[in-house]
């Protein structure tokens, strides 16, 4: 039986195909597996800034206003060191990208609230798409394509790719052990473990 489509359906199919191609070219359909982040390490403010690509002033302001607070160890008075977790730094980097594209702080807060609703590993399967006014959270390739097809999506951020960027950067930076009584050299060992994970996924030999 032959199926005859009207011109309108043909146009919609072409638009959807073009949107899917656009999403693929922009890396918005990221679906590679990622290794779970280490839960027994934290990162100090300067390290979080370096990994997220932000200034310490931004980090401090976002913590004080509750936009992105350190989940491992908050500041406790003068002289105490905040410790940020992997997820915190991932969100910091996303916030920076949204700011760079001109998204309002109100919309960014809504996006951060959306990300908080997802488990840490689940974030790797989220893509944020924005039309410059609103931010949409997508958890499947079809949702991304639908937004692009409708002309709403102007740019997108696949958190799985941001995850790999953050993991690769942190592998070269110092970390602090969270457990009590940890030896100082444990920080270096954990950074080495992150580097080994990254190398395994890239298929390159480790030392």
Number of C-alpha atoms within 10 A of each C-alpha: 3 4 5 8 9 8 9 9 11 12 12 13 13 13 18 19 14 15 21 21 13 16 22 14 10 14 16 25 27 20 16 10 11 18 14 11 15 14 12 13 21 26 28 18 19 16 21 30 20 17 24 25 15 17 14 15 10 13 20 16 14 16 16 12 9 11 18 21 23 24 14 18 17 14 14 9 7 6 7 10 14 21 24 24 22 25 22 22 27 24 22 25 24 22 22 15 17 23 14 9 11 10 18 14 13 9 18 19 15 15 20 16 13 13 18 14 10 13 10 15 16 15 20 25 21 24 25 21 23 22 16 16 12 16 21 20 17 21 16 14 18 13 16 24 25 17 20 24 21 12 12 16 22 12 17 24 21 23 23 25 20 17 24 17 15 21 23 17 16 23 20 15 17 18 25 21 20 16 10 6 7 11 10 11 10 14 20 16 13 19 20 19 14 20 18 17 17 19 15 12 13 9 9 10 8 11 6
